[in-house]
């Protein structure tokens, strides 16, 4: 980060210990301790970079405890810039609502920093052409938008390993690159107006998932 600032003139807004429970900080207390140490290092290096609370691999209550501990720590107050989670498990509706509540109580944005229904799907690439997988993925993202209302949702990942296209050589599939159903799903989500925010929406059909965004300043709903 210091090199990035000095050599390129770029100051990183946020920094994270990715998926802490799986490695260097396997408990909420260790996570807080690591964030404190990271913040001291940033201060010593004259970096304005703020910290990300949690950034856990999943959205389970156990993972939410990482966020809760970080935003409650008095030494990190004002230094944590956002709360984040990944979607590799624990995305039941009640958990998605709970993450939103913790972020709102702390007065911080909530981001989904890795999104997708299956982190290992690239090992079974035929999944990406299956209608059921496309529906599962779209339903997950709509539920997250409706219940967690994140400021950012980063799909994992827009590369050949998780391609939205069929053909073009990905996974050895011949022919020209052709949009899949997943491509059109993503395109529709991508039409969400810039600087809009998620608003309450509901439906009366058990097999329909509804999410709505609004940008009152531009008159787009």
C-alpha positions in Angstrom: 0.0 0.0 0.0 2.9 2.4 0.7 4.4 1.6 -2.6 1.1 2.0 -4.3 0.8 5.5 -2.8 4.4 6.6 -3.5 4.8 5.1 -6.9 1.4 5.5 -8.4 -0.2 8.2 -6.3 -3.1 5.9 -5.4 -4.4 5.7 -1.8 -6.3 2.5 -1.1 -9.6 3.3 0.6 -10.0 -0.1 2.4 -7.9 -3.1 3.2 -9.0 -6.5 4.5 -7.7 -9.8 5.9 -9.5 -12.1 3.5 -11.6 -14.8 5.1 -10.0 -14.5 8.5 -11.7 -17.5 10.1 -10.0 -19.8 7.6 -6.4 -18.7 8.4 -4.6 -16.0 10.5 -7.4 -14.9 12.7 -9.7 -17.9 13.4 -11.7 -16.3 16.2 -13.4 -12.9 16.6 -11.0 -11.8 19.2 -8.0 -12.7 17.0 -9.7 -10.8 14.2 -9.9 -7.7 16.3 -6.3 -8.1 17.4 -5.2 -8.3 13.8 -7.2 -5.3 12.7 -5.7 -3.3 15.6 -2.2 -4.3 14.5 -3.0 -3.5 10.9 -4.3 -0.1 11.9 -1.2 0.7 13.8 0.9 -0.2 10.8 -1.2 2.0 8.5 -0.9 5.0 10.9 2.9 4.5 11.1 3.1 4.5 7.3 0.9 7.6 7.0 -1.8 5.6 5.1 -5.4 6.7 5.2 -6.6 3.2 4.4 -9.5 2.1 6.6 -10.3 -1.5 7.7 -12.9 -4.0 6.6 -14.7 -5.8 9.4 -15.2 -9.6 8.9 -14.9 -10.2 5.1 -15.6 -13.8 6.1 -16.1 -16.7 3.7 -19.8 -17.1 4.6 -22.7 -15.3 6.2 -23.3 -17.7 9.2 -24.0 -16.3 12.7 -20.5 -17.5 13.6 -19.0 -15.3 10.9 -21.2 -12.4 11.9 -19.6 -12.5 15.3 -16.4 -11.3 13.6 -18.1 -8.2 12.3 -19.9 -7.6 15.7 -16.6 -7.8 17.6 -14.8 -5.5 15.2 -17.4 -2.7 15.1 -17.8 -2.8 18.9 -14.1 -2.5 19.6 -13.3 1.0 21.0 -9.8 1.1 19.6 -11.2 0.5 16.1 -13.9 3.1 16.2 -13.5 5.4 13.3 -11.0 3.1 11.7 -13.3 0.4 10.4 -14.8 1.7 7.1 -17.2 -1.1 6.2 -18.6 -4.5 7.0 -18.3 -7.3 4.5 -19.0 -11.0 3.9 -18.8 -13.6 1.2 -21.6 -15.9 0.2 -20.1 -19.3 0.3 -22.7 -20.6 2.8 -25.0 -19.3 5.5 -27.1 -17.2 3.2 -30.4 -18.0 4.7 -32.8 -15.1 4.9 -32.5 -14.5 8.6 -28.7 -14.3 8.3 -28.8 -11.8 5.5 -31.1 -9.6 7.6 -28.8 -9.9 10.6 -25.7 -8.6 8.6 -27.7 -5.6 7.5 -28.7 -4.9 11.1 -25.1 -5.0 12.4 -23.9 -2.7 9.7 -26.7 -0.2 10.2 -26.3 -0.1 13.9 -22.6 0.6 13.4 -23.4 3.3 10.8 -21.2 1.6 8.2 -21.8 0.4 4.6 -22.3 -3.3 4.0 -20.5 -4.9 1.1 -20.6 -8.4 -0.4 -17.0 -8.9 -1.4 -17.3 -12.3 -3.0 -20.6 -13.4 -4.4 -21.7 -16.7 -5.9 -23.6 -19.9 -4.8 -20.7 -22.3 -5.2 -16.9 -21.5 -4.8 -16.0 -24.8 -6.4 -18.3 -24.6 -9.4 -15.3 -24.0 -11.7 -14.4 -27.7 -11.1 -17.7 -28.6 -12.8 -18.1 -26.1 -15.6 -21.2 -27.7 -17.0 -23.0 -26.1 -14.1 -22.6 -22.7 -15.7 -24.9 -23.8 -18.6 -27.5 -25.4 -16.4 -30.8 -23.5 -16.0 -31.1 -24.5 -12.3 -27.7 -23.0 -11.5 -28.6 -19.8 -13.2 -31.8 -19.6 -11.2 -30.0 -20.4 -8.0 -27.4 -17.7 -8.6 -29.9 -15.0 -9.5 -32.2 -15.9 -6.6 -29.2 -15.6 -4.2 -28.3 -12.1 -5.5 -31.8 -10.8 -5.4 -32.3 -12.1 -1.9 -29.0 -10.4 -0.8 -30.1 -7.1 -2.5 -33.6 -7.3 -0.9 -32.5 -8.4 2.6 -29.0 -7.2 3.2 -29.2 -4.1 0.9 -25.4 -4.0 0.3 -23.7 -0.9 -1.2 -21.6 -3.2 -3.4 -21.9 -6.8 -4.5 -18.8 -8.2 -6.2 -19.4 -11.4 -8.2 -16.8 -14.2 -7.9 -15.7 -13.9 -10.6 -15.9 -12.4 -14.2 -13.2 -14.7 -15.6 -13.0 -17.7 -17.8 -13.1 -19.9 -14.7 -16.7 -18.8 -14.0 -17.5 -17.6 -17.5 -20.8 -16.0 -18.4 -20.3 -17.1 -22.0 -20.3 -20.4 -23.8 -17.6 -21.2 -26.3 -14.6 -19.0 -27.0 -12.2 -21.7 -25.8 -13.3 -21.6 -22.1 -13.1 -25.1 -20.7 -12.2 -26.3 -24.2 -15.6 -25.4 -25.6 -15.4 -24.5 -29.3 -17.3 -21.9 -31.2 -17.7 -18.2 -30.9 -18.4 -16.7 -27.4 -22.1 -16.8 -26.9 -24.1 -15.2 -24.0 -25.6 -17.7 -21.6 -28.7 -17.3 -19.4 -26.4 -16.2 -16.6 -25.1 -13.4 -18.8 -28.5 -12.0 -19.3 -29.3 -12.3 -15.6 -26.1 -10.3 -14.8 -26.9 -7.8 -17.4 -30.3 -7.1 -15.8 -28.8 -6.7 -12.4 -26.2 -4.4 -13.9 -28.9 -2.0 -15.1 -29.5 -1.0 -11.4 -29.2 2.8 -11.6 -26.0 4.3 -10.4 -26.1 5.8 -6.9 -29.5 4.2 -6.2 -30.3 2.4 -3.0 -32.3 -0.7 -2.2 -35.9 -0.2 -0.9 -38.4 -2.5 0.7 -40.3 -4.7 -1.8 -42.5 -7.8 -1.4 -44.6 -10.2 -3.3 -47.2 -12.8 -2.5 -45.8 -15.8 -4.5 -43.7 -18.3 -2.7 -41.5 -19.0 -5.8 -40.8 -15.3 -6.6 -37.9 -13.3 -5.2 -38.3 -9.5 -5.4 -35.8 -6.8 -5.0 -36.2 -3.1 -5.8 -33.9 -0.1 -6.1 -34.6 3.6 -6.3 -32.7 6.7 -7.3 -35.0 9.6 -6.3 -32.5 12.2 -7.4 -32.7 11.0 -11.0 -36.3 9.9 -10.9 -35.5 6.3 -11.6 -37.3 3.6 -9.6 
